[in-house]
């Protein structure tokens, strides 16, 4: 008797070509994007035009940009740039084609482009995004993480090791993309809730949320009067100072200096809040066991004249 026929056959992998040799975040993330958009891939690593011609798509190789024809290369220099001046690399070209489809909205696709895609494109195109503040020390970027997966130059059986490392890098990039997408989608879902909470706030200096959710981008950009945000955590309530700007560690108003680094009974004695739990030494966050405790900490923080408030406009002008 014949075995039952399985009609749910696995899809045929899409044949995609990219260059051989050392790999970079640019093509690795472009391929991860295609895998999320199109399903399984058969990735061919070659610089041979005849081999690449057998592929349905070509990424970061071939010196041609023609999405309709399946080509996503940027090395020929005719692919354009974003409004902010960051030129497209192959990741950006693939994201421009498939980002909205994966992200589910233009808003989320644009957020991922700013946060992940454009910085990788800039690095691949040799465009500097920042100047180090500490000589000899720079951030270890996601492009650096991908580059570090390349095997050492003197690895035995280098071709096999390189292919294994490349496949590992694409898997890692796909995982990063999935998590960045989930985060950006979550922030988009939270945006309306945060704006609604701002509208019903009793004191324009304090935002009280009934659930923990991402709030910083909306509050920093749209609510210049808010100094503190109160929200529940798993077992307690947090009080957080609003950052003075999108970057840096300054707050619009620090928590009182007398609280800095205190925990448990010492903090309870200083504040008179019986369930006060902790205040960070950098004075940007405090925790209480209840909503009432957190609100009392807010009241005291607002009344603390020693914690001078920072005008967001001053921070922006300083930038």
N, C-alpha and C positions, 0 to 999 in steps of 0.2 A: 504493500500500500504506500502510495506516495505521501511524503510529508506535506502538511498544510502549506499553502503558498502565502508568503508574507507580502501583501501589497504595499506596505510602507517601506519601500526600498530607500536606501540612503541616497541622498542627492549626489550627483556627480560633482566632484570638486572643481571649482573654477580655476583655470590655469593662469597664473599671474607671474610675470617675470620681473626680476629686479637685478641689480648688479651683484657680481661676485666680489670677493675680497672683504676687507673690513666693513662692518656694518655700523650704522649710525641711527640715532633716534628718529631721524626724518623718515626714512623708508620703513623702519620697523613699526612705527606708529601708524603710518599710512596703510601698511598691510594689516595691522590689527583692526583698523577702521573698516577696511574692506571685508574682513572676516566677520565683523559684527553686522555689516550691511548685507553681505551676499552669501554668507554661510561658509562651508569648508573651502579651503584654498589648496591648490597644488602650487607651491611656490618654487619657481625655477630661478636659480641664481647663476647668471651668465652675462657676459658682455658680447657674446656672439650674435650679430644681427639676425642670422638665420634661425638660431635657437629662439631668440626673443620673438620672432615673427610667428612662431607656433603658439604663442600665448594670446589669450583673449585680452588681457590688460598688461600694461608695462608701467612700473613705478620707479621713479628716480633713475631712469636709464633710457637711452634712445634719443635724447635731445629733441623731444617733441611734446607739445602740450595740445592734446586734442581729446577731450573727454568722450566725444561721440565715437572716436576711433579707438579708444581704450588706452590713450597715452597720457601719463601724468609725470612728466619730467620738467625740471625748472632750470637746468644748467645752461640752456640756450639763451636765457635772459629775456624772454618775451612774455612772461606770465603775469606781470603787473605786481601791484602792491596794495596793501590795505590803506584805508584813509589815514591811519596813524603812521604810515611810512614803512612799516615792516613788510618786507617782500615775501611773496609766497615761495615756499619750498614744496616738496612733493606731499608732505603731510597736509599742508594747508590746501593744496589743490584737491586732494582726495576728500578732505573735510568739507570743502566748499561744495563738492558734488553730493556727498552722502551725509553730512553732519546733521541736517535737519531731520532726515529720515530716521537716524539713529536716536537723536535727542528728543524727538517728539514735538519740538517747537522751535521757532526762530530764536526766542529768548534764551533757551537753554543752549542751543547750538552756538550762539554768539558768546555766551558766558564761557563755554569750554574753549572757544577759539582764543579768547583773551587770556584765560588762565593757563592753558596747556599748549594749544596748537601754535599760536603766534610766537611764544618764547622759543619753542623748538625750531620753528622756521627761521627766526632771527639768528639763532646760533649756527644753523646750517649755512646761512647766507653770509655769516661773518659780520652781523650787525650787533654792536654792543648795546646792552640794555641798562647797564649800571656801571658805576665806578666803585671799586672797593674802598671801604673806609679804613680797613686795617691792611697795611702793606703785606702782600704775599698770601693773604687769606681771601678766598672767594667761596660763594655758596656751592655746595655739591648739587648740581642740578640733575633733573631727570635725564637730560642728555648725557651727563657724566656717568650716571648709573648704567645706562644702556651701553655706553662706550666701554665701561669696565668689564662687561660680560665677554667682550672679545678675548679669545685666548692669548696668552703671551706669544711673542713673536717666534720663540724657539720651541714651541710645543711640538712634541712628536705626533706624527700623523695629523699634521696641521689642518688638512682639508676636512677630515672627519670631525675634528674638534671644533673647527669654525662652524660647520653646519649644525652641530649639536648646540653650540652656544647661540647661534642665530635663532634657532627654533625656540630656545629658552627665552631669548629676548622678546620675541613676538608674543609668546604666552604671557610674559610679564607685562608687556605694553597693553595687551588686551585686558588684563586684570586691572591695571591702573585706569584705563579708559572706562571700564564698567563702574569703578568706584567714583571716578570724577563725574560721570553722568548721573549716578544715583545721588551724589551730593548736590549737584547743580539743580537737578529736578526737585530735590527736597527743599532747597533754598527758594525755588520758584513757588512751591506750594506754600511755604511759610510767609512769603512776601505780603500777600493779602491779609493774613491774620495779624501780622505785625502792624500793618497800616491801620487796620480796624482797631487794634488796641491803642494805637497812638491817638486816634480820634476820640476814644472814650476815656482817655486818661484824665483823672481828677486834678493832677498836678502836672503841668507840662514838663517839669524837670524829671519826672519819674515814669518809666514805662513798666507796667506790671503785666506779665504774661501768665496765662493759666496752664501753660505747658512749656517745657523746654523746647526751643526751636532756634534756628539761625536768625539772628536779628541785626548783627553788626553792620552789614552793608546798607540796609535800609535806614537804620538810625543814624549812622554816620553821614550818609548822603542827604537824607531828607528831613531829619528832625534835629536841628541845631540846638534846641533848648534842652533836650534830654541829657541829664547828667548820669543817671543810674538806671539800671534795669534789674528788676526782681523777677525771678522765675523759679519754679519747682525743679528739684532734681529727683533722683530715685527715692531718697529717704529724707531729704531736707530741702532747704530753700537757699538759693544763692543771691547775692547782691553783687553786681558787677558795674564797675565804672565804664562809661562809654569812652572809647578811644578818641583822641583829639583829631585824628585823621586816619586815612586808609592805611598808612604805613607808619611805622615807628611805635614807640611804647609810651608816649605821653598820653595822659587822660584829660578829658575836659575838666574833671575835678577828682583829685585823689581822695581815697578814704582817709580818715584822720590818722595822723602820724602816731598817736598814742596807741593805735590798734596794731601797728605793723608787726607781723610775725607772731602775734599772740594766738594761743590756742586753749580751748577749754576754760578752766576756772579763771586764769588771769584775764582773759578777754571778757568773761562774764563780770568780773569785778570792775573792770574799767568802764564797761558799757552799761552795766545794770540789767543786761538782757540775760535771763536765766538759761536760755538754750542757745546762746552764742557758741559757735563751734570753732571758728578759725578765721583769721585774716591773713592774707598773703603778705609777705614782707614787702612786696612791690606796691601794695596798697591799691590794687585794682580789683580785688575780689574778697568778699567775706561770706561766711556761711552761718545760717542759724537753723535750728531744728524745726521751726515752724514759719508759716507765712507771717504771723504776728511778730515773731522775733526779727525776721528780715526787714519788715516795715519799720520797726523801731530803730534798727540799725540805719536804715535810710534816713529817717527823721534826724538822727544825730549827725549823720554825714552831711546832710544839707545845711545843718546849723553850724557846722564846724568852720569857723572863719579862718583857721590856720591852714586849711586845705584850699589854697587859692585855685579858683577855677581858671581854666584855659579857654580862651575864646577860639572856637574852630576857625574863625576868619583869620586869626593871627597865624595859625598853623598853616593854613592854605597860602597865605601871603609869604610865609617864610619859605615854602617850597619853591 
